[in-house]
């Protein structure tokens, strides 16, 4: 019945979630995970071709998206067991580490570099982006369900009303945040392309991603990690 009520919710009934700060915070975190997954899926082949032109990249291109897709469900399962905040925090730390390691795999002035090391690190990024998209998705459900149920009960509402409004708000939040997360599919390959066009190297874009992941570590810990074990 909650699903039926949610499906009948109007746009007007869903818009109030846009006023909640947690929606925009979680949008940022979901952009960093799900957005990275679809962005890397779009940009990996292009980046590989420019940095390692002698490699036949088509035989490698599908591994990353495949691993990331499998990891998404694992991220949700781990979050149910260990807590979404904990899994997301550790995951962002790993994403920052792997982003830093990626610098070491690239050729310099057309020389050096290791495609196999580059490929291995990128697979790790796909894995963590997939895990993180599952864990942040779980966080969204937990956060908005609790926020809405606490609000309705504080207003003296019934349990039935609390559950109904929680279902509506959670579904609305998931929809809006998912749409924002999809921006990564455009931004990441665009950032790589712009960096290559301006400097001849993807390093500039990679620095931005590294800083972004470090910022997500800080945000996750500061907003959700300090006051909760999960």
RORORO-448344 format. One line per field, with one value per residue: residue number from 1; residue in one letter; x, y, z of N, C-alpha, C in turn. Coordinates in Angstrom, 1 decimal, decimal comma, m for minus. Layout:
sero	c(NUM / ...)
tiba	c(A / ...)
n_east	c(X / ...)
n_north	c(Y / ...)
n_up	c(Z / ...)
ca_east	c(X / ...)
ca_north	c(Y / ...)
ca_up	c(Z / ...)
c_east	c(X / ...)
c_north	c(Y / ...)
c_up	c(Z / ...)
***
This chain:
sero	c(1 / 2 / 3 / 4 / 5 / 6 / 7 / 8 / 9 / 10 / 11 / 12 / 13 / 14 / 15 / 16 / 17 / 18 / 19 / 20 / 21 / 22 / 23 / 24 / 25 / 26 / 27 / 28 / 29 / 30 / 31 / 32 / 33 / 34 / 35 / 36 / 37 / 38 / 39 / 40 / 41 / 42 / 43 / 44 / 45 / 46 / 47 / 48 / 49 / 50 / 51 / 52 / 53 / 54 / 55 / 56 / 57 / 58 / 59 / 60 / 61 / 62 / 63 / 64 / 65 / 66 / 67 / 68 / 69 / 70 / 71 / 72 / 73 / 74 / 75 / 76 / 77 / 78 / 79 / 80 / 81 / 82 / 83 / 84 / 85 / 86 / 87 / 88 / 89 / 90 / 91 / 92 / 93 / 94 / 95 / 96 / 97 / 98 / 99 / 100 / 101 / 102 / 103 / 104 / 105 / 106 / 107 / 108 / 109 / 110 / 111 / 112 / 113 / 114 / 115 / 116 / 117 / 118 / 119 / 120 / 121 / 122 / 123 / 124 / 125 / 126 / 127 / 128 / 129 / 130 / 131 / 132 / 133 / 134 / 135 / 136 / 137 / 138 / 139 / 140 / 141 / 142 / 143 / 144 / 145 / 146 / 147 / 148 / 149 / 150 / 151 / 152 / 153 / 154 / 155 / 156 / 157 / 158 / 159 / 160 / 161 / 162 / 163 / 164 / 165 / 166 / 167 / 168 / 169 / 170 / 171 / 172 / 173 / 174 / 175 / 176 / 177 / 178 / 179 / 180 / 181 / 182 / 183 / 184 / 185 / 186 / 187 / 188 / 189 / 190 / 191 / 192 / 193 / 194 / 195 / 196 / 197 / 198 / 199 / 200 / 201 / 202 / 203 / 204 / 205 / 206 / 207 / 208 / 209 / 210 / 211 / 212 / 213 / 214 / 215 / 216 / 217 / 218 / 219 / 220 / 221 / 222 / 223 / 224 / 225 / 226 / 227 / 228 / 229 / 230)
tiba	c(X / X / X / X / X / X / X / X / X / X / X / X / X / X / X / X / X / X / X / X / X / X / X / X / X / X / X / X / X / X / X / X / X / X / X / X / X / X / X / X / X / X / X / X / X / X / X / X / X / X / X / X / X / X / X / X / X / X / X / X / X / X / X / X / X / X / X / X / X / X / X / X / X / X / X / X / X / X / X / X / X / X / X / X / X / X / X / X / X / X / X / X / X / X / X / X / X / X / X / X / X / X / X / X / X / X / X / X / X / X / X / X / X / X / X / X / X / X / X / X / X / X / X / X / X / X / X / X / X / X / X / X / X / X / X / X / X / X / X / X / X / X / X / X / X / X / X / X / X / X / X / X / X / X / X / X / X / X / X / X / X / X / X / X / X / X / X / X / X / X / X / X / X / X / X / X / X / X / X / X / X / X / X / X / X / X / X / X / X / X / X / X / X / X / X / X / X / X / X / X / X / X / X / X / X / X / X / X / X / X / X / X / X / X / X / X / X / X / X / X / X / X / X / X / X / X / X / X / X / X)
n_east	c(0,8 / 2,0 / 3,7 / 1,8 / 0,6 / 2,8 / 3,2 / 1,0 / 1,6 / 1,8 / 3,7 / 3,9 / 3,7 / 6,0 / 8,1 / 8,8 / 11,0 / 13,2 / 13,9 / 15,4 / 18,5 / 19,9 / 19,3 / 20,8 / 23,4 / 23,6 / 23,2 / 25,6 / 27,4 / 26,4 / 26,8 / 29,5 / 29,9 / 28,0 / 28,0 / 30,7 / 31,0 / 29,4 / 30,6 / 33,3 / 32,9 / 32,2 / 34,4 / 36,8 / 37,8 / 38,4 / 40,4 / 42,3 / 43,0 / 44,3 / 46,5 / 47,8 / 48,3 / 49,0 / 47,8 / 45,2 / 42,3 / 39,6 / 39,3 / 39,5 / 37,7 / 35,2 / 35,4 / 35,7 / 33,1 / 31,5 / 32,4 / 31,9 / 29,1 / 28,4 / 29,4 / 27,8 / 25,4 / 26,6 / 27,7 / 25,3 / 24,4 / 26,6 / 26,3 / 23,8 / 24,6 / 26,8 / 26,4 / 25,5 / 26,9 / 29,4 / 30,5 / 30,4 / 32,2 / 34,7 / 34,9 / 35,1 / 37,6 / 39,2 / 38,7 / 39,9 / 42,6 / 43,1 / 42,8 / 44,9 / 47,0 / 46,7 / 48,0 / 50,7 / 50,8 / 50,7 / 52,1 / 54,9 / 55,5 / 55,1 / 56,6 / 57,4 / 55,2 / 52,6 / 50,4 / 49,1 / 49,3 / 47,8 / 45,4 / 44,7 / 44,5 / 42,4 / 40,4 / 40,0 / 39,0 / 36,6 / 35,4 / 35,2 / 33,6 / 31,3 / 30,6 / 30,3 / 28,2 / 26,1 / 26,2 / 25,7 / 23,2 / 21,8 / 22,1 / 20,6 / 18,0 / 17,7 / 18,2 / 16,2 / 13,9 / 14,0 / 14,1 / 11,6 / 9,7 / 10,3 / 9,7 / 6,9 / 5,9 / 6,6 / 4,9 / 2,6 / 1,4 / 0,0 / 1,2 / 0,7 / 0,4 / 3,0 / 4,5 / 3,5 / 4,1 / 6,9 / 7,5 / 6,8 / 8,5 / 11,0 / 11,1 / 10,9 / 13,3 / 15,2 / 14,7 / 15,3 / 18,0 / 19,2 / 18,9 / 20,6 / 23,0 / 23,5 / 24,7 / 27,4 / 28,1 / 28,4 / 30,1 / 32,7 / 34,0 / 34,0 / 35,6 / 38,1 / 38,5 / 38,7 / 40,9 / 42,9 / 42,8 / 43,6 / 46,1 / 47,3 / 47,4 / 45,8 / 46,1 / 45,3 / 42,5 / 42,4 / 43,4 / 41,4 / 39,4 / 40,6 / 40,8 / 38,1 / 37,1 / 38,5 / 37,3 / 34,7 / 35,2 / 35,7 / 33,2 / 31,4 / 32,2 / 32,0 / 29,3 / 27,7 / 29,2 / 30,4 / 28,6 / 27,4 / 27,6 / 27,0)
n_north	c(m1,2 / 1,2 / 1,6 / 2,0 / 4,4 / 6,1 / 6,0 / 7,5 / 10,0 / 13,5 / 15,8 / 18,2 / 17,3 / 16,0 / 17,8 / 19,3 / 17,9 / 19,0 / 21,1 / 20,2 / 20,0 / 17,7 / 16,4 / 17,6 / 17,3 / 14,5 / 14,2 / 15,2 / 13,3 / 11,0 / 11,7 / 11,5 / 8,8 / 7,0 / 8,8 / 8,8 / 6,2 / 5,9 / 7,9 / 7,1 / 4,8 / 6,0 / 7,5 / 5,9 / 4,4 / 6,4 / 7,8 / 5,8 / 5,3 / 7,7 / 7,8 / 5,4 / 4,5 / 2,3 / 0,1 / m2,3 / m1,3 / m2,1 / m4,8 / m4,7 / m2,9 / m3,5 / m4,7 / m3,0 / m1,5 / m3,8 / m5,0 / m2,8 / m2,7 / m5,1 / m4,7 / m2,8 / m3,9 / m5,4 / m3,4 / m2,3 / m4,5 / m4,8 / m2,4 / m2,7 / m4,5 / m3,5 / m0,8 / 2,1 / 4,6 / 4,0 / 2,2 / 3,8 / 5,9 / 4,5 / 3,6 / 6,0 / 6,9 / 4,9 / 5,4 / 7,9 / 7,1 / 5,3 / 7,1 / 8,7 / 6,9 / 6,5 / 8,5 / 7,6 / 5,7 / 6,7 / 7,7 / 9,9 / 12,7 / 11,2 / 8,9 / 6,0 / 4,8 / 2,4 / 0,3 / m2,0 / m1,6 / 0,8 / m0,1 / m1,9 / m0,2 / 1,4 / m0,5 / m0,9 / 1,5 / 1,5 / m0,6 / 0,4 / 2,7 / 1,5 / 0,0 / 2,2 / 3,5 / 1,8 / 1,8 / 4,6 / 4,9 / 3,3 / 4,7 / 7,1 / 6,1 / 5,3 / 7,7 / 9,6 / 8,2 / 8,1 / 10,8 / 11,8 / 10,2 / 10,8 / 13,6 / 13,6 / 12,1 / 13,8 / 15,9 / 14,8 / 12,9 / 9,8 / 6,4 / 5,2 / 7,4 / 8,4 / 6,4 / 6,4 / 9,0 / 8,9 / 7,0 / 8,3 / 10,7 / 9,5 / 8,1 / 10,3 / 11,7 / 9,8 / 9,7 / 12,4 / 12,7 / 10,6 / 11,5 / 13,8 / 12,5 / 11,3 / 13,2 / 12,9 / 11,2 / 12,9 / 14,9 / 13,8 / 12,5 / 14,9 / 16,5 / 15,1 / 15,3 / 18,1 / 18,7 / 17,3 / 18,7 / 21,3 / 21,0 / 18,7 / 16,5 / 14,3 / 14,9 / 17,3 / 17,1 / 14,8 / 15,6 / 17,3 / 15,4 / 13,8 / 15,7 / 16,1 / 13,6 / 13,5 / 15,6 / 14,5 / 12,5 / 14,0 / 15,3 / 13,2 / 12,1 / 14,3 / 15,1 / 12,7 / 10,7 / 11,4 / 11,4 / 9,0 / 5,4 / 4,0)
n_up	c(0,0 / 0,7 / m1,5 / m3,5 / m2,6 / m2,8 / m5,6 / m6,4 / m5,5 / m6,0 / m8,0 / m6,6 / m4,0 / m3,7 / m4,0 / m1,6 / m0,5 / m1,7 / m0,2 / 1,8 / 3,4 / 3,5 / 1,2 / m0,8 / 0,1 / 0,0 / m2,7 / m3,7 / m2,7 / m3,9 / m6,6 / m6,6 / m6,5 / m8,0 / m10,2 / m10,8 / m11,6 / m14,0 / m15,4 / m15,6 / m17,1 / m19,5 / m20,1 / m19,9 / m22,1 / m23,9 / m22,5 / m22,2 / m24,8 / m25,6 / m23,9 / m24,0 / m26,8 / m28,4 / m27,4 / m27,7 / m26,9 / m26,9 / m26,1 / m23,4 / m22,4 / m21,4 / m18,9 / m16,6 / m16,3 / m15,9 / m13,6 / m11,8 / m11,9 / m10,8 / m8,3 / m7,1 / m6,0 / m4,0 / m2,4 / m1,3 / 0,2 / 2,0 / 3,3 / 4,6 / 6,5 / 7,8 / 8,0 / 6,3 / 6,3 / 7,4 / 5,5 / 3,2 / 3,9 / 4,2 / 1,7 / 0,1 / 1,0 / m0,1 / m2,8 / m3,1 / m2,6 / m4,7 / m6,8 / m6,5 / m6,9 / m9,6 / m11,0 / m11,0 / m12,9 / m15,4 / m18,6 / m19,0 / m20,9 / m23,1 / m22,6 / m20,7 / m18,1 / m17,5 / m18,9 / m17,8 / m15,1 / m14,9 / m15,9 / m13,9 / m11,6 / m12,5 / m12,6 / m9,9 / m9,2 / m10,6 / m9,2 / m6,5 / m7,1 / m7,9 / m5,5 / m3,8 / m4,9 / m4,3 / m1,5 / m0,8 / m1,9 / m0,2 / 2,1 / 1,5 / 1,5 / 4,2 / 5,7 / 4,7 / 5,3 / 8,1 / 8,8 / 7,9 / 9,2 / 11,9 / 11,9 / 11,3 / 13,5 / 15,5 / 15,1 / 16,0 / 14,4 / 13,0 / 13,0 / 10,6 / 8,9 / 9,1 / 7,9 / 5,4 / 4,4 / 4,7 / 2,8 / 0,5 / 0,5 / 0,6 / m1,8 / m3,6 / m3,0 / m3,7 / m6,5 / m7,3 / m6,5 / m7,9 / m10,5 / m10,4 / m9,9 / m12,3 / m13,8 / m13,7 / m15,8 / m18,0 / m17,0 / m16,2 / m18,6 / m20,1 / m18,5 / m18,7 / m21,5 / m21,8 / m20,2 / m21,6 / m24,0 / m23,3 / m22,0 / m22,9 / m21,4 / m19,0 / m16,4 / m15,0 / m14,8 / m13,3 / m10,9 / m10,0 / m9,5 / m7,5 / m5,4 / m5,1 / m4,2 / m1,7 / m0,4 / m0,2 / 1,6 / 3,9 / 4,2 / 4,5 / 6,9 / 8,6 / 8,5 / 8,8 / 10,0 / 12,5 / 14,7 / 14,7 / 14,8 / 12,6)
ca_east	c(0,0 / 2,9 / 4,1 / 0,6 / 0,5 / 3,9 / 3,0 / 0,0 / 2,0 / 2,0 / 5,0 / 3,8 / 3,9 / 7,4 / 9,0 / 9,4 / 12,3 / 14,3 / 14,3 / 16,2 / 19,9 / 20,5 / 19,2 / 21,9 / 24,6 / 23,6 / 23,4 / 27,0 / 28,0 / 26,0 / 27,5 / 30,9 / 30,0 / 27,3 / 28,4 / 32,0 / 30,8 / 29,0 / 31,6 / 34,5 / 32,5 / 32,2 / 35,7 / 37,9 / 38,3 / 39,1 / 41,6 / 43,3 / 43,5 / 45,2 / 47,7 / 48,4 / 47,7 / 49,4 / 47,0 / 43,9 / 41,5 / 38,3 / 39,2 / 39,6 / 36,8 / 33,9 / 35,6 / 35,4 / 31,7 / 30,9 / 32,8 / 31,2 / 27,7 / 28,3 / 29,8 / 26,7 / 24,6 / 27,5 / 27,7 / 24,1 / 24,4 / 27,5 / 25,7 / 22,8 / 25,2 / 27,8 / 26,0 / 25,9 / 27,9 / 30,8 / 30,9 / 30,7 / 33,4 / 35,9 / 34,9 / 35,7 / 39,1 / 39,8 / 38,6 / 41,0 / 43,9 / 43,3 / 42,9 / 46,3 / 47,9 / 46,5 / 49,1 / 51,9 / 50,7 / 50,6 / 53,4 / 55,3 / 56,1 / 55,1 / 57,5 / 57,1 / 53,8 / 52,3 / 49,0 / 48,5 / 49,1 / 46,8 / 44,1 / 44,4 / 44,0 / 41,1 / 39,4 / 39,8 / 38,1 / 35,3 / 34,9 / 34,8 / 32,5 / 30,1 / 30,3 / 29,8 / 26,8 / 25,2 / 26,1 / 25,1 / 21,8 / 21,2 / 22,1 / 19,5 / 16,7 / 17,7 / 18,2 / 15,0 / 12,8 / 14,0 / 13,8 / 10,2 / 9,0 / 10,5 / 8,9 / 5,5 / 5,6 / 6,8 / 3,7 / 1,5 / 0,8 / m0,1 / 2,2 / 0,3 / 0,7 / 4,4 / 5,0 / 3,1 / 4,9 / 8,2 / 7,7 / 6,8 / 9,7 / 12,2 / 11,1 / 11,2 / 14,7 / 16,0 / 14,5 / 16,0 / 19,4 / 19,6 / 19,1 / 21,8 / 24,2 / 23,8 / 25,6 / 28,8 / 28,3 / 28,8 / 31,2 / 34,0 / 34,7 / 34,2 / 36,8 / 39,3 / 38,7 / 39,1 / 42,3 / 43,8 / 42,8 / 44,3 / 47,4 / 47,9 / 47,5 / 44,6 / 46,4 / 44,5 / 41,2 / 42,6 / 43,6 / 40,1 / 38,7 / 41,2 / 40,3 / 36,6 / 37,0 / 39,0 / 36,2 / 33,6 / 35,6 / 35,5 / 31,8 / 30,7 / 32,6 / 31,6 / 27,9 / 27,1 / 30,1 / 30,9 / 27,6 / 26,7 / 28,5 / 26,6)
ca_north	c(0,0 / 2,4 / 1,8 / 2,6 / 5,8 / 6,8 / 6,2 / 8,5 / 11,3 / 14,5 / 16,5 / 19,2 / 16,6 / 15,5 / 19,0 / 19,7 / 17,3 / 19,8 / 22,1 / 19,6 / 20,0 / 16,3 / 16,0 / 18,2 / 16,6 / 13,1 / 14,3 / 15,3 / 12,0 / 10,1 / 12,1 / 11,1 / 7,4 / 6,6 / 9,6 / 8,3 / 4,9 / 6,1 / 8,8 / 6,3 / 4,0 / 6,7 / 8,1 / 5,0 / 4,0 / 7,6 / 8,1 / 4,7 / 5,4 / 8,8 / 7,6 / 4,1 / 4,3 / 1,0 / m1,0 / m2,5 / m1,1 / m2,7 / m6,0 / m4,4 / m1,8 / m3,9 / m5,2 / m2,0 / m1,4 / m5,1 / m5,1 / m1,8 / m3,1 / m6,2 / m4,2 / m2,0 / m4,7 / m5,8 / m2,2 / m2,2 / m5,6 / m4,5 / m1,3 / m3,3 / m5,3 / m2,7 / 0,6 / 2,8 / 5,6 / 3,4 / 1,6 / 4,9 / 6,6 / 3,7 / 3,6 / 7,3 / 6,9 / 4,0 / 6,1 / 8,9 / 6,4 / 4,8 / 8,2 / 9,2 / 5,9 / 6,5 / 9,4 / 6,9 / 4,7 / 7,4 / 8,0 / 11,3 / 13,2 / 10,1 / 7,8 / 5,4 / 4,4 / 1,0 / 0,1 / m3,0 / m0,9 / 1,8 / m0,9 / m2,5 / 0,9 / 1,8 / m1,5 / m0,7 / 2,7 / 1,0 / m1,4 / 1,3 / 3,5 / 0,6 / m0,2 / 3,4 / 3,8 / 1,0 / 2,3 / 5,9 / 4,7 / 2,8 / 5,9 / 7,9 / 5,5 / 5,3 / 9,0 / 10,2 / 7,5 / 8,5 / 12,2 / 12,0 / 9,6 / 11,6 / 14,8 / 13,3 / 11,7 / 15,0 / 16,6 / 14,0 / 12,1 / 8,4 / 5,6 / 5,0 / 8,6 / 8,5 / 5,4 / 6,8 / 10,2 / 8,5 / 6,3 / 9,4 / 11,5 / 8,7 / 7,8 / 11,5 / 11,9 / 8,9 / 10,2 / 13,6 / 12,4 / 9,8 / 12,4 / 14,6 / 11,6 / 11,0 / 14,3 / 12,4 / 10,6 / 13,9 / 15,7 / 13,1 / 12,5 / 16,2 / 17,0 / 14,5 / 15,9 / 19,5 / 18,7 / 16,9 / 19,7 / 22,4 / 20,7 / 17,5 / 15,5 / 14,2 / 15,1 / 18,4 / 16,5 / 13,8 / 16,3 / 17,7 / 14,2 / 13,5 / 16,7 / 15,9 / 12,4 / 13,8 / 16,4 / 13,6 / 11,8 / 14,9 / 15,6 / 12,0 / 12,0 / 15,5 / 15,2 / 11,5 / 9,8 / 11,8 / 11,1 / 7,7 / 4,3 / 3,5)
ca_up	c(0,0 / 0,7 / m2,9 / m4,2 / m2,2 / m3,4 / m7,0 / m6,6 / m5,0 / m7,1 / m8,0 / m5,5 / m2,7 / m3,7 / m4,1 / m0,3 / m0,2 / m2,2 / 0,8 / 2,9 / 3,2 / 3,3 / m0,2 / m1,6 / 0,6 / m0,5 / m4,1 / m3,9 / m2,4 / m5,0 / m7,8 / m6,5 / m6,6 / m9,2 / m11,3 / m11,2 / m12,3 / m15,4 / m16,0 / m15,9 / m18,1 / m20,7 / m20,3 / m19,7 / m23,4 / m24,5 / m21,8 / m22,5 / m26,2 / m25,7 / m23,1 / m24,4 / m28,2 / m29,0 / m26,8 / m28,3 / m25,7 / m26,9 / m25,4 / m22,0 / m22,0 / m20,7 / m17,6 / m15,5 / m16,0 / m15,5 / m12,1 / m11,1 / m11,8 / m9,8 / m6,9 / m6,6 / m5,1 / m2,9 / m1,6 / m0,6 / 1,2 / 3,1 / 4,1 / 5,5 / 7,6 / 8,6 / 8,1 / 5,1 / 6,6 / 7,6 / 4,2 / 2,3 / 4,4 / 3,9 / 0,2 / m0,4 / 1,3 / m1,1 / m4,1 / m3,1 / m2,7 / m6,1 / m7,7 / m6,4 / m7,5 / m11,0 / m11,5 / m11,1 / m14,0 / m16,7 / m19,2 / m18,9 / m22,2 / m24,1 / m22,2 / m19,4 / m17,9 / m17,5 / m19,1 / m16,9 / m13,8 / m15,2 / m16,0 / m12,5 / m10,7 / m13,0 / m12,2 / m8,5 / m9,2 / m11,0 / m8,1 / m5,4 / m7,5 / m7,8 / m4,1 / m3,2 / m5,4 / m3,5 / m0,1 / m0,7 / m2,2 / 1,1 / 3,1 / 1,2 / 2,0 / 5,7 / 6,1 / 4,5 / 6,0 / 9,5 / 8,9 / 7,7 / 10,3 / 13,1 / 11,8 / 11,4 / 14,9 / 16,4 / 14,8 / 16,5 / 13,3 / 13,3 / 12,4 / 9,2 / 8,1 / 9,1 / 7,0 / 4,0 / 4,0 / 4,6 / 1,5 / m0,6 / 0,6 / 0,2 / m3,3 / m4,2 / m2,8 / m4,6 / m7,9 / m7,6 / m6,3 / m9,0 / m11,7 / m10,2 / m10,0 / m13,7 / m14,4 / m13,8 / m17,1 / m18,8 / m16,5 / m16,2 / m19,9 / m20,5 / m17,8 / m19,3 / m22,8 / m21,6 / m19,7 / m22,7 / m25,1 / m22,8 / m21,5 / m23,5 / m20,3 / m18,2 / m15,0 / m14,5 / m14,5 / m12,2 / m9,7 / m9,5 / m9,0 / m6,3 / m4,4 / m4,9 / m3,3 / m0,4 / 0,1 / 0,1 / 2,9 / 5,0 / 4,3 / 5,0 / 8,3 / 9,4 / 8,6 / 9,1 / 10,7 / 13,9 / 15,7 / 14,5 / 14,5 / 11,3)
c_east	c(0,9 / 3,4 / 3,0 / 0,5 / 1,6 / 3,7 / 2,0 / 0,4 / 2,3 / 3,4 / 5,0 / 4,1 / 5,4 / 8,4 / 9,6 / 10,7 / 13,5 / 14,8 / 15,2 / 17,7 / 20,5 / 20,3 / 20,4 / 23,3 / 24,7 / 23,7 / 24,9 / 27,7 / 27,6 / 26,6 / 28,9 / 31,0 / 29,3 / 27,8 / 29,8 / 31,9 / 30,4 / 30,0 / 32,8 / 34,1 / 32,5 / 33,6 / 36,9 / 38,6 / 39,0 / 40,4 / 42,7 / 43,9 / 44,5 / 46,5 / 48,5 / 47,9 / 48,0 / 48,6 / 45,6 / 42,8 / 40,2 / 38,2 / 39,3 / 38,4 / 35,6 / 34,1 / 35,3 / 33,9 / 31,0 / 31,2 / 32,0 / 29,7 / 27,5 / 28,5 / 28,7 / 25,8 / 25,3 / 27,6 / 26,5 / 24,0 / 25,4 / 27,0 / 24,6 / 23,4 / 26,1 / 27,4 / 26,5 / 26,9 / 29,3 / 31,3 / 31,3 / 31,9 / 34,7 / 36,0 / 35,5 / 37,2 / 39,8 / 39,8 / 39,7 / 42,4 / 44,1 / 43,4 / 44,3 / 47,3 / 47,8 / 47,6 / 50,4 / 51,9 / 50,8 / 52,0 / 53,6 / 56,0 / 56,2 / 55,9 / 57,1 / 55,7 / 53,6 / 50,8 / 48,4 / 48,3 / 47,9 / 45,4 / 43,7 / 43,9 / 42,6 / 40,0 / 39,0 / 38,9 / 36,7 / 34,6 / 34,4 / 33,7 / 31,2 / 29,7 / 29,7 / 28,5 / 25,8 / 25,1 / 25,5 / 23,6 / 21,1 / 21,1 / 20,9 / 18,2 / 16,6 / 17,5 / 16,8 / 13,8 / 12,8 / 13,6 / 12,3 / 9,4 / 9,1 / 9,7 / 7,4 / 5,1 / 5,7 / 5,5 / 2,4 / 0,8 / 0,8 / 1,0 / 2,0 / 0,7 / 2,3 / 5,0 / 4,7 / 3,9 / 6,4 / 8,5 / 7,7 / 8,1 / 11,0 / 12,3 / 11,4 / 12,7 / 15,5 / 15,9 / 15,4 / 17,5 / 20,0 / 19,8 / 20,3 / 23,1 / 24,5 / 24,6 / 27,0 / 29,1 / 28,7 / 30,1 / 32,6 / 34,7 / 34,9 / 35,5 / 38,1 / 39,6 / 39,2 / 40,6 / 43,3 / 43,9 / 43,7 / 45,8 / 48,1 / 48,0 / 46,2 / 44,9 / 45,6 / 43,1 / 41,3 / 42,8 / 42,3 / 39,3 / 39,3 / 40,8 / 38,9 / 36,4 / 37,4 / 37,9 / 35,0 / 33,9 / 35,3 / 34,0 / 31,1 / 31,0 / 32,0 / 30,0 / 27,2 / 27,9 / 30,4 / 29,9 / 26,9 / 27,8 / 28,1 / 26,2)
c_north	c(1,3 / 2,7 / 2,4 / 4,1 / 6,6 / 7,1 / 7,2 / 9,9 / 12,3 / 15,1 / 17,5 / 18,5 / 16,1 / 16,7 / 19,4 / 19,1 / 18,1 / 20,8 / 21,5 / 19,6 / 18,7 / 15,9 / 16,4 / 17,6 / 15,2 / 13,2 / 14,4 / 14,0 / 10,9 / 10,4 / 11,6 / 9,5 / 6,9 / 7,5 / 9,2 / 7,0 / 5,1 / 7,0 / 8,0 / 5,3 / 4,7 / 7,2 / 7,2 / 4,7 / 5,2 / 7,9 / 7,1 / 4,9 / 6,6 / 8,6 / 6,4 / 3,8 / 3,0 / m0,2 / m1,1 / m2,5 / m1,8 / m4,0 / m5,9 / m3,6 / m2,2 / m4,3 / m4,3 / m1,8 / m2,6 / m5,2 / m4,1 / m2,1 / m4,2 / m5,7 / m3,4 / m2,7 / m5,1 / m4,6 / m2,0 / m3,3 / m5,3 / m3,4 / m1,8 / m4,0 / m4,4 / m1,3 / 1,4 / 3,9 / 5,1 / 2,9 / 2,8 / 5,7 / 5,8 / 3,7 / 4,9 / 7,4 / 6,0 / 4,7 / 7,2 / 8,3 / 6,0 / 5,9 / 8,7 / 8,2 / 6,0 / 7,4 / 8,6 / 5,9 / 5,4 / 7,6 / 9,5 / 11,7 / 12,0 / 8,9 / 7,3 / 5,0 / 2,9 / 0,8 / m0,9 / m2,4 / 0,1 / 1,1 / m1,4 / m1,4 / 1,3 / 0,8 / m1,3 / 0,5 / 2,3 / 0,2 / m0,5 / 2,3 / 2,7 / 0,3 / 1,0 / 3,8 / 3,0 / 1,5 / 3,6 / 5,8 / 4,1 / 3,9 / 6,8 / 7,4 / 5,6 / 6,7 / 9,7 / 9,5 / 8,0 / 9,9 / 12,5 / 11,4 / 10,3 / 12,9 / 14,6 / 12,9 / 12,9 / 15,9 / 15,9 / 13,1 / 10,6 / 7,7 / 5,4 / 6,2 / 8,8 / 7,6 / 5,9 / 8,0 / 9,8 / 7,8 / 7,3 / 10,2 / 10,7 / 8,4 / 9,1 / 11,9 / 11,1 / 9,3 / 11,4 / 13,4 / 11,6 / 10,6 / 13,3 / 13,7 / 11,3 / 12,0 / 13,8 / 11,8 / 11,6 / 14,6 / 15,0 / 13,0 / 13,9 / 16,8 / 16,4 / 15,1 / 17,4 / 19,6 / 18,3 / 18,0 / 20,9 / 22,2 / 19,5 / 16,4 / 15,5 / 14,5 / 16,2 / 17,9 / 15,6 / 14,5 / 16,8 / 16,5 / 13,8 / 14,4 / 16,5 / 14,7 / 12,7 / 14,7 / 15,5 / 12,8 / 12,7 / 15,2 / 14,4 / 11,9 / 13,1 / 15,4 / 13,9 / 10,6 / 10,1 / 11,3 / 9,8 / 6,6 / 3,7 / 4,6)
c_up	c(0,0 / m0,7 / m3,7 / m3,9 / m2,8 / m4,9 / m7,3 / m6,2 / m6,2 / m7,0 / m6,9 / m4,2 / m2,6 / m3,6 / m2,7 / 0,0 / m0,7 / m1,2 / 1,9 / 2,5 / 2,9 / 1,9 / m1,0 / m1,2 / 0,0 / m2,0 / m4,5 / m3,7 / m3,5 / m6,3 / m7,8 / m6,7 / m7,9 / m10,4 / m11,7 / m12,0 / m13,7 / m16,1 / m16,5 / m17,1 / m19,5 / m21,1 / m20,4 / m21,1 / m24,0 / m23,8 / m22,1 / m23,9 / m26,3 / m24,9 / m23,5 / m25,8 / m28,8 / m28,4 / m27,5 / m27,2 / m25,7 / m26,2 / m23,9 / m21,5 / m21,2 / m19,3 / m16,4 / m15,3 / m15,5 / m14,0 / m11,3 / m10,9 / m10,8 / m8,4 / m6,3 / m5,6 / m3,9 / m1,9 / m0,8 / 0,5 / 2,3 / 3,9 / 5,0 / 6,7 / 8,4 / 8,8 / 6,9 / 5,2 / 6,7 / 6,2 / 3,2 / 2,6 / 4,0 / 2,3 / m0,4 / m0,1 / 0,3 / m2,5 / m4,2 / m3,3 / m4,1 / m7,1 / m7,7 / m7,0 / m9,1 / m11,7 / m11,8 / m12,3 / m15,4 / m17,3 / m19,1 / m20,2 / m23,2 / m23,8 / m20,9 / m19,3 / m18,0 / m17,7 / m18,1 / m15,5 / m13,9 / m15,2 / m14,6 / m11,6 / m11,2 / m12,6 / m10,7 / m8,3 / m9,6 / m9,8 / m6,9 / m5,8 / m7,5 / m6,3 / m3,5 / m3,7 / m4,7 / m2,1 / 0,1 / m1,0 / m0,9 / 2,1 / 2,8 / 1,7 / 3,5 / 6,2 / 6,0 / 5,2 / 7,5 / 9,7 / 8,9 / 8,8 / 11,6 / 13,1 / 12,0 / 12,8 / 15,8 / 16,2 / 15,4 / 15,5 / 13,7 / 12,6 / 10,9 / 8,3 / 8,0 / 8,0 / 5,6 / 3,5 / 3,9 / 3,3 / 0,4 / m0,6 / 0,2 / m1,3 / m4,1 / m4,1 / m3,7 / m6,1 / m8,2 / m7,5 / m7,5 / m10,3 / m11,6 / m10,4 / m11,4 / m14,4 / m14,6 / m15,2 / m18,2 / m18,3 / m16,6 / m17,6 / m20,4 / m19,8 / m18,4 / m20,7 / m22,7 / m21,2 / m20,8 / m23,8 / m24,6 / m22,5 / m22,2 / m22,5 / m19,5 / m16,7 / m14,3 / m14,0 / m13,3 / m10,9 / m9,1 / m8,9 / m7,7 / m5,1 / m4,1 / m3,9 / m1,9 / 0,3 / 0,6 / 1,4 / 4,0 / 5,2 / 4,9 / 6,5 / 9,1 / 9,6 / 9,1 / 10,0 / 12,2 / 15,0 / 15,6 / 14,2 / 13,1 / 10,4)
***
